Amino acid sequence: MTLSYTDIERVPRHVAIIMDGNGRWAKKRTWNRLRGHREGAESVDIITEAARVAGVEYLTLYAFSTENWSRPQDEVVGLWELLGDFLEKKKSKLITNRIRLHFIGHMEHLPEKTREKALRVKRETEANGWDMTLTLALSYGSRDELICATKAIAEKVRVGTLRSEQITDATITEHLSTVGLPDPDLIIRTSGELRISNFLLWQSAYAEYYFTDTLWPDFREPEFLEALRSYAGRTRRFGKTDEQLGG
């Protein structure tokens, strides 16, 4: 299905999505959880293409958190195998659509085979330029990210390459794994949960949120279009009043 985005007056530059509900989607159908993850991968493909068509420049997907390592081992192993196969399968499509693959999180924690596949696809999608960046958050947790950034900044202060009075919000931003990416304008969470689950805590300070009851495997182009329309109808004040914004 291809829908029109021409009626959306303001498309977010950066959309981030907490993809939730794969397991519940599968359970409702008495299937195993990996079946849900496979169907969720199809939503990734569809929403990535929809974002590209809509004019989104950056799409960030929360694919695997630092806490997800505690899930049953067979599910974790299956997820990494699914990711590697999915990226190899979709590589040509990403290149054709000029979509660069990017990662945040502890890539060193991934199984070697999956990590090698992922980094190879990343390099190939970066080779000839891009119009959109697809970032996958893998073994990612925002609190951990902030701890790592704090340690790096503290070390610079210790060795004298940075003075404490020089530390600003920009200093912290420059030490996060998302350095080089703009802050998200819109964060979408599927499955009806109303929490942010340790995702982009610093970066989302002024993001607009969109929550939907739709489970991630059922979140397709019509649902994405509705989220963009909701965003377009909002006024982003960044601490200012309507009068200051000319309203």
N, C-alpha and C positions, 0 to 999 in steps of 0.2 A: 504494500500500500504506500503510495506517495501522496502526501498531503501538502497543501500550500501554506507557506509561512509569510506570504506577502502582506497579510493583514496585521502582522505583529510589528508595531511601531518601534519597539526597542528590544533588541535581542541581547541577552547577556553575553559579555565577552568570554567569561569563564563560568562554566557549569560544573559543579561537583555533585556526585551522586553516592549516597550510602545505599548500596544494593542489598536489600534485605528481603527474605521470604522464600528463598530457594527450598529450604528444608520443609517448611510448612506447605509449600505448593506440592511437593512430592508426597508428603504425609497424607494430604487430603485425597490423594489418588492411590494410596496404599503402595507407593513406590519407594525405593530407597533414596536417600538424600542425594547421592551422586546423580541420579536421574534429574533431580531438580536443578543441580548445578549445571548440568549439560544444557538444560532448557534455558537457564539463566544466561549461559554463554551466547545463546542466540539473541537474547535481548541486548547484550553488549554489542553485538554486531549491528543490530538494527538501530539502536540508539546512537551509536557512533556515526553511522551514515546519516541519520536524521539530523544530528548536530552539525555535521559538515554542510548539509544542504541548507540548514537554517542560518548559517553564518556564524556559528559559535567558533571561536578561535582556540579555546582550551576546554578540554573535557577531562575531568579527573574522576576516576572510579575507585571506590574503596573496595578492593578485591579480597584482601586477606590482612587481618589485623594481627598485632602482636599477641593478642589474647586467643586468636583462633588456633594457635599451636596446641591448645589444651583439648581440642576436639578429638574424637576417636581416631586412632592412628590410620585406619583404613580410609577414612574420609579425607584426612590430610594428604595422604599419599595419592589418592585419586584426584584430589583437587590440583596438585602440582602437575600430574600427568595430563590432566585436562587442559591446564593453562598452556603447557608447552605445545601440545597438539593444536590447540586453538590458534595460537600465535603463528605457527608455521602455516596453517591452513589459510589464515586471513592475511598473510604477509603481502601477497600480490595485490590484494584489494586495497590495503593501506597505502601501498606505493602508488597505485593508479590514482587514488583519491587525494594524493599528496598529504597524507596524515603521518606525522612523526610519532613514533612510539617512545614513551619516556617512562621512567620509574622513580618512585620515592619509597623509602623504607629500607630495611636491612636486606639488601639483595644477597649479601654473603651468607645469610641463613637458609637460602633456598637450596633444594637438592641440586647438585652440580649439573646434571643433565638439563634440568629445567632452566637453570640460570644461564647456561651456555646458549640454549635455544633463544631465550628471551633477549639476551644481549646481542645475539647475531641479528635477530629481526630488528632490534633497535638501530643498529648500525646501518642496516640496509635501507630502513625507512628514512634515515637522515641523509643519505648519500646525495640526493639530487634536489634538496630543498623541500619545503613543506608549507602548507597554508593553515594547518590545524595541528595541535598537539594533543595526543591521547596519553594521559598519564595514568598508570596503574599503581595504586598504593598497595605494596606487597610487604608483608611482615612489618606493617607500619602502625605506629601508635603515636598520637600527638604529644602525650606527656613525655614519652621516651625521647621524641624529637626535641622537645624543649630542654630536657636534661642534657642531651648531647650538645645542644647549642650553648647552654650555660657553661658547660665544662670547657668548650672550645674558647669561649670569650674569657673565662677565668684564667685559662692558660696564657692567653695573650697578655692579660694584665700582669700575670706573674712574671713573665719574661721581659716585660717592659715595652712590648710593641703596641700596646693600647693602654690608655689611662682610663680609670673608672669614670671620670667625668666626661669622657668622650662617648660613653655608651648611650645610644638612643634606640628608639624603636627600629630604626633602619639597621642598626648593628645586629639586633636579634634576627630580623628578617634575613639578613645576609648570611646567617649561620644556620638557617633551617634547610631541610632537604628540598624545599620548594623554591629555593633561590632561583631567580630567573623566570618564575611563573608569576603572573598577577594574582592578587587575592581573588577568591571566588566571588562572583556577583550573586549567584543563585546556588543554593544547596538543596538537593532533592533527597528525601528519604522515603523509601517504599515500605510496604507491609503494615502500615498503621502504627508503628512504634514512634513515640514522641520523645526521642533523645538523640544526642549527637555522637555517642559512642566513641569518644576519644579521637575524633576526626577533625583535623585542621583547626585546632582550638585557637591558635594565634591568628591564623589567616582569615578566619570567618568572623572576625569582630564586627564587621558591617555587612555581612552577607544577608541576603533575603533567604528565608527558608520556605520550602514547600513540602508538606507532608501528605501522603496519599495512602489509602488502605490497600491499594493494588499491590499484590505480591510481585517481586521482581520478574519472574518468568512471564508474567502477564503484562508487564510494563512495556508497551510498544509505542509506535509513533503517535497514535492519538493521545495517549496519556502524556507523552513528552510535549506535544503541542499545547495541551492544556496547562502544563506547568509553565511554559514560556509565556502564554497569555496571562497567567496570573502574575508573573513577574512584571510584564509590560504594564500592568494596571496599577502598579505600586509606585509610591513616591519615595525615593531614597534621599534622606535628609542629612545623613552623616553628622548628626548633632545640631543641625541648623533648624530654623523655623521655616514655616511655609512662606512667610513674608520675605525672608532672606533669599529663598529660592525663587522668588517672583510669583508665588502662588497667591 
